[in-house]
Structure formats: C-alpha cells, structure tokens
Amino acid sequence: MQAPDTLNNMNKLSPREKEVAFYITNGVSTNDIAKKLGIKSNTVSTFKKNIFIKLGIASNVELYKIFQNS
C-alpha cells in the first residue's frame, strides 16, 4: 500500500504525465514514447523529470513501484 502523500501526488500528475508514466512503467523507451505520442524525445524527458519531481522520486524503479501499487 502506498503512503497517502504518494497517492496525493499521483493526483497532481496531468493526464499526459500519467500517460508518459504508464509507458515508462511498461518498459517503453523515451524515443518510442515520443513516437507514440507524436512529440519530441526531449519533451518526454521533460515530462519524466516533472513526474519525478511531483512524486518525489528519483528512478524508474520507484515509479514502477508506485504504479504497481496504485
């Protein structure tokens, strides 16, 4: 079970950030996410950075654990 702060932070993600996070947690590369969403890979990286900041995490593994338990 996730800590309440983590779940509250999940609600702070925009729909696009949640979409990017979903792809990241399913092992999709930055370049492939960019192709799927029709955006640049730098934009995906920016989304990823913002997701990590909002969730207070520092790695894909932590992101995976949050999504796995939500």
N, CA, C and O atoms as a GROMACS GRO file, in nm:
protein
  280
    1MET      N    1   0.084  -0.119   0.000
    1MET     CA    2   0.000   0.000   0.000
    1MET      C    3   0.088   0.124   0.000
    1MET      O    4   0.187   0.131   0.072
    2GLN      N    5   0.050   0.221  -0.081
    2GLN     CA    6   0.128   0.344  -0.092
    2GLN      C    7   0.099   0.439   0.022
    2GLN      O    8  -0.011   0.439   0.078
    3ALA      N    9   0.198   0.520   0.057
    3ALA     CA   10   0.178   0.624   0.157
    3ALA      C   11   0.079   0.726   0.102
    3ALA      O   12   0.075   0.750  -0.018
    4PRO      N   13  -0.001   0.786   0.191
    4PRO     CA   14  -0.100   0.885   0.145
    4PRO      C   15  -0.040   0.997   0.063
    4PRO      O   16  -0.101   1.043  -0.034
    5ASP      N   17   0.081   1.043   0.100
    5ASP     CA   18   0.145   1.152   0.024
    5ASP      C   19   0.171   1.111  -0.120
    5ASP      O   20   0.152   1.192  -0.212
    6THR      N   21   0.213   0.988  -0.141
    6THR     CA   22   0.241   0.941  -0.276
    6THR      C   23   0.114   0.937  -0.358
    6THR      O   24   0.113   0.979  -0.474
    7LEU      N   25   0.006   0.887  -0.299
    7LEU     CA   26  -0.122   0.881  -0.371
    7LEU      C   27  -0.173   1.021  -0.402
    7LEU      O   28  -0.226   1.046  -0.510
    8ASN      N   29  -0.158   1.113  -0.306
    8ASN     CA   30  -0.199   1.252  -0.332
    8ASN      C   31  -0.118   1.312  -0.444
    8ASN      O   32  -0.171   1.386  -0.527
    9ASN      N   33   0.011   1.282  -0.447
    9ASN     CA   34   0.097   1.334  -0.552
    9ASN      C   35   0.059   1.275  -0.688
    9ASN      O   36   0.070   1.344  -0.789
   10MET      N   37   0.016   1.149  -0.692
   10MET     CA   38  -0.029   1.088  -0.817
   10MET      C   39  -0.144   1.170  -0.878
   10MET      O   40  -0.154   1.183  -1.000
   11ASN      N   41  -0.229   1.223  -0.791
   11ASN     CA   42  -0.341   1.304  -0.838
   11ASN      C   43  -0.295   1.437  -0.895
   11ASN      O   44  -0.370   1.504  -0.966
   12LYS      N   45  -0.173   1.477  -0.863
   12LYS     CA   46  -0.118   1.603  -0.915
   12LYS      C   47  -0.067   1.590  -1.058
   12LYS      O   48  -0.044   1.690  -1.125
   13LEU      N   49  -0.049   1.466  -1.104
   13LEU     CA   50   0.000   1.447  -1.241
   13LEU      C   51  -0.107   1.483  -1.341
   13LEU      O   52  -0.225   1.453  -1.322
   14SER      N   53  -0.066   1.548  -1.448
   14SER     CA   54  -0.159   1.579  -1.557
   14SER      C   55  -0.192   1.450  -1.631
   14SER      O   56  -0.120   1.351  -1.618
   15PRO      N   57  -0.299   1.450  -1.709
   15PRO     CA   58  -0.330   1.330  -1.788
   15PRO      C   59  -0.213   1.287  -1.877
   15PRO      O   60  -0.188   1.167  -1.892
   16ARG      N   61  -0.143   1.381  -1.936
   16ARG     CA   62  -0.029   1.347  -2.023
   16ARG      C   63   0.085   1.288  -1.942
   16ARG      O   64   0.150   1.193  -1.986
   17GLU      N   65   0.110   1.344  -1.823
   17GLU     CA   66   0.215   1.290  -1.738
   17GLU      C   67   0.182   1.147  -1.696
   17GLU      O   68   0.270   1.062  -1.691
   18LYS      N   69   0.056   1.121  -1.666
   18LYS     CA   70   0.014   0.985  -1.631
   18LYS      C   71   0.034   0.891  -1.750
   18LYS      O   72   0.073   0.775  -1.732
   19GLU      N   73   0.008   0.941  -1.870
   19GLU     CA   74   0.026   0.860  -1.991
   19GLU      C   75   0.174   0.826  -2.010
   19GLU      O   76   0.209   0.711  -2.037
   20VAL      N   77   0.259   0.925  -1.996
   20VAL     CA   78   0.403   0.904  -2.009
   20VAL      C   79   0.451   0.807  -1.900
   20VAL      O   80   0.529   0.717  -1.928
   21ALA      N   81   0.404   0.826  -1.778
   21ALA     CA   82   0.443   0.738  -1.668
   21ALA      C   83   0.400   0.595  -1.696
   21ALA      O   84   0.474   0.500  -1.667
   22PHE      N   85   0.281   0.578  -1.753
   22PHE     CA   86   0.233   0.444  -1.788
   22PHE      C   87   0.329   0.377  -1.886
   22PHE      O   88   0.368   0.262  -1.866
   23TYR      N   89   0.368   0.450  -1.989
   23TYR     CA   90   0.461   0.393  -2.087
   23TYR      C   91   0.596   0.360  -2.024
   23TYR      O   92   0.654   0.255  -2.052
   24ILE      N   93   0.647   0.450  -1.940
   24ILE     CA   94   0.775   0.427  -1.874
   24ILE      C   95   0.769   0.299  -1.791
   24ILE      O   96   0.861   0.217  -1.796
   25THR      N   97   0.661   0.283  -1.716
   25THR     CA   98   0.650   0.167  -1.628
   25THR      C   99   0.626   0.038  -1.705
   25THR      O  100   0.637  -0.071  -1.648
   26ASN      N  101   0.594   0.050  -1.832
   26ASN     CA  102   0.579  -0.069  -1.917
   26ASN      C  103   0.699  -0.092  -2.005
   26ASN      O  104   0.694  -0.170  -2.101
   27GLY      N  105   0.810  -0.024  -1.972
   27GLY     CA  106   0.936  -0.051  -2.039
   27GLY      C  107   0.953   0.011  -2.176
   27GLY      O  108   1.043  -0.028  -2.251
   28VAL      N  109   0.869   0.107  -2.210
   28VAL     CA  110   0.879   0.172  -2.341
   28VAL      C  111   0.989   0.279  -2.334
   28VAL      O  112   0.995   0.356  -2.238
   29SER      N  113   1.074   0.282  -2.433
   29SER     CA  114   1.186   0.377  -2.434
   29SER      C  115   1.136   0.519  -2.459
   29SER      O  116   1.026   0.540  -2.509
   30THR      N  117   1.219   0.614  -2.423
   30THR     CA  118   1.186   0.755  -2.443
   30THR      C  119   1.156   0.783  -2.589
   30THR      O  120   1.058   0.851  -2.620
   31ASN      N  121   1.239   0.731  -2.680
   31ASN     CA  122   1.217   0.755  -2.823
   31ASN      C  123   1.086   0.694  -2.870
   31ASN      O  124   1.015   0.754  -2.951
   32ASP      N  125   1.054   0.575  -2.820
   32ASP     CA  126   0.928   0.510  -2.861
   32ASP      C  127   0.806   0.581  -2.803
   32ASP      O  128   0.702   0.590  -2.868
   33ILE      N  129   0.819   0.632  -2.680
   33ILE     CA  130   0.709   0.710  -2.622
   33ILE      C  131   0.685   0.833  -2.708
   33ILE      O  132   0.571   0.867  -2.739
   34ALA      N  133   0.794   0.899  -2.746
   34ALA     CA  134   0.782   1.020  -2.828
   34ALA      C  135   0.711   0.989  -2.959
   34ALA      O  136   0.624   1.065  -3.001
   35LYS      N  137   0.746   0.879  -3.023
   35LYS     CA  138   0.682   0.840  -3.149
   35LYS      C  139   0.534   0.812  -3.128
   35LYS      O  140   0.450   0.856  -3.207
   36LYS      N  141   0.501   0.738  -3.021
   36LYS     CA  142   0.361   0.703  -2.994
   36LYS      C  143   0.275   0.827  -2.968
   36LYS      O  144   0.159   0.833  -3.009
   37LEU      N  145   0.334   0.927  -2.900
   37LEU     CA  146   0.258   1.046  -2.863
   37LEU      C  147   0.273   1.160  -2.963
   37LEU      O  148   0.205   1.262  -2.951
   38GLY      N  149   0.360   1.143  -3.060
   38GLY     CA  150   0.381   1.248  -3.160
   38GLY      C  151   0.448   1.372  -3.104
   38GLY      O  152   0.416   1.484  -3.144
   39ILE      N  153   0.541   1.350  -3.012
   39ILE     CA  154   0.616   1.461  -2.952
   39ILE      C  155   0.765   1.429  -2.960
   39ILE      O  156   0.803   1.317  -2.997
   40LYS      N  157   0.848   1.526  -2.927
   40LYS     CA  158   0.993   1.506  -2.931
   40LYS      C  159   1.040   1.430  -2.808
   40LYS      O  160   0.978   1.438  -2.702
   41SER      N  161   1.149   1.358  -2.821
   41SER     CA  162   1.202   1.282  -2.708
   41SER      C  163   1.244   1.375  -2.594
   41SER      O  164   1.236   1.337  -2.477
   42ASN      N  165   1.289   1.496  -2.627
   42ASN     CA  166   1.322   1.594  -2.522
   42ASN      C  167   1.200   1.629  -2.440
   42ASN      O  168   1.210   1.651  -2.319
   43THR      N  169   1.084   1.636  -2.505
   43THR     CA  170   0.959   1.665  -2.435
   43THR      C  171   0.924   1.550  -2.340
   43THR      O  172   0.879   1.574  -2.228
   44VAL      N  173   0.944   1.428  -2.385
   44VAL     CA  174   0.920   1.312  -2.299
   44VAL      C  175   1.012   1.320  -2.177
   44VAL      O  176   0.969   1.294  -2.065
   45SER      N  177   1.136   1.354  -2.199
   45SER     CA  178   1.231   1.367  -2.088
   45SER      C  179   1.187   1.474  -1.989
   45SER      O  180   1.203   1.458  -1.868
   46THR      N  181   1.133   1.583  -2.041
   46THR     CA  182   1.082   1.690  -1.954
   46THR      C  183   0.962   1.640  -1.873
   46THR      O  184   0.953   1.667  -1.754
   47PHE      N  185   0.871   1.568  -1.938
   47PHE     CA  186   0.759   1.509  -1.866
   47PHE      C  187   0.811   1.418  -1.755
   47PHE      O  188   0.763   1.424  -1.641
   48LYS      N  189   0.908   1.334  -1.788
   48LYS     CA  190   0.964   1.240  -1.692
   48LYS      C  191   1.024   1.314  -1.572
   48LYS      O  192   1.001   1.275  -1.457
   49LYS      N  193   1.099   1.418  -1.599
   49LYS     CA  194   1.159   1.498  -1.492
   49LYS      C  195   1.050   1.555  -1.402
   49LYS      O  196   1.061   1.551  -1.280
   50ASN      N  197   0.945   1.609  -1.463
   50ASN     CA  198   0.836   1.668  -1.386
   50ASN      C  199   0.760   1.563  -1.304
   50ASN      O  200   0.719   1.589  -1.191
   51ILE      N  201   0.742   1.445  -1.361
   51ILE     CA  202   0.678   1.334  -1.289
   51ILE      C  203   0.759   1.300  -1.165
   51ILE      O  204   0.704   1.287  -1.055
   52PHE      N  205   0.890   1.286  -1.182
   52PHE     CA  206   0.977   1.250  -1.070
   52PHE      C  207   0.970   1.358  -0.961
   52PHE      O  208   0.965   1.325  -0.843
   53ILE      N  209   0.970   1.484  -1.001
   53ILE     CA  210   0.963   1.594  -0.904
   53ILE      C  211   0.830   1.588  -0.828
   53ILE      O  212   0.829   1.595  -0.705
   54LYS      N  213   0.720   1.576  -0.901
   54LYS     CA  214   0.588   1.576  -0.837
   54LYS      C  215   0.570   1.457  -0.743
   54LYS      O  216   0.502   1.469  -0.641
   55LEU      N  217   0.629   1.344  -0.777
   55LEU     CA  218   0.613   1.224  -0.695
   55LEU      C  219   0.723   1.210  -0.590
   55LEU      O  220   0.716   1.123  -0.503
   56GLY      N  221   0.825   1.296  -0.597
   56GLY     CA  222   0.935   1.290  -0.501
   56GLY      C  223   1.018   1.164  -0.514
   56GLY      O  224   1.059   1.105  -0.414
   57ILE      N  225   1.042   1.124  -0.638
   57ILE     CA  226   1.119   1.002  -0.665
   57ILE      C  227   1.238   1.035  -0.753
   57ILE      O  228   1.251   1.146  -0.804
   58ALA      N  229   1.326   0.934  -0.771
   58ALA     CA  230   1.448   0.959  -0.848
   58ALA      C  231   1.479   0.852  -0.951
   58ALA      O  232   1.583   0.858  -1.017
   59SER      N  233   1.390   0.752  -0.967
   59SER     CA  234   1.423   0.646  -1.062
   59SER      C  235   1.298   0.583  -1.122
   59SER      O  236   1.187   0.596  -1.070
   60ASN      N  237   1.320   0.514  -1.233
   60ASN     CA  238   1.211   0.440  -1.297
   60ASN      C  239   1.159   0.328  -1.206
   60ASN      O  240   1.040   0.296  -1.208
   61VAL      N  241   1.249   0.270  -1.128
   61VAL     CA  242   1.209   0.162  -1.038
   61VAL      C  243   1.109   0.213  -0.935
   61VAL      O  244   1.009   0.147  -0.908
   62GLU      N  245   1.136   0.329  -0.879
   62GLU     CA  246   1.042   0.388  -0.783
   62GLU      C  247   0.908   0.419  -0.850
   62GLU      O  248   0.802   0.397  -0.790
   63LEU      N  249   0.913   0.468  -0.972
   63LEU     CA  250   0.791   0.497  -1.046
   63LEU      C  251   0.712   0.368  -1.069
   63LEU      O  252   0.590   0.366  -1.054
   64TYR      N  253   0.781   0.262  -1.106
   64TYR     CA  254   0.716   0.133  -1.128
   64TYR      C  255   0.646   0.085  -1.001
   64TYR      O  256   0.533   0.038  -1.006
   65LYS      N  257   0.713   0.098  -0.887
   65LYS     CA  258   0.655   0.055  -0.759
   65LYS      C  259   0.528   0.134  -0.727
   65LYS      O  260   0.430   0.077  -0.677
   66ILE      N  261   0.529   0.263  -0.754
   66ILE     CA  262   0.411   0.346  -0.729
   66ILE      C  263   0.295   0.301  -0.817
   66ILE      O  264   0.184   0.283  -0.768
   67PHE      N  265   0.321   0.281  -0.945
   67PHE     CA  266   0.215   0.242  -1.038
   67PHE      C  267   0.168   0.100  -1.010
   67PHE      O  268   0.049   0.070  -1.028
   68GLN      N  269   0.256   0.013  -0.968
   68GLN     CA  270   0.221  -0.125  -0.939
   68GLN      C  271   0.124  -0.132  -0.821
   68GLN      O  272   0.036  -0.219  -0.817
   69ASN      N  273   0.140  -0.042  -0.726
   69ASN     CA  274   0.060  -0.045  -0.604
   69ASN      C  275  -0.060   0.049  -0.607
   69ASN      O  276  -0.135   0.057  -0.509
   70SER      N  277  -0.078   0.121  -0.716
   70SER     CA  278  -0.191   0.216  -0.718
   70SER      C  279  -0.313   0.156  -0.785
   70SER      O  280  -0.416   0.222  -0.796
   0.00000   0.00000   0.00000
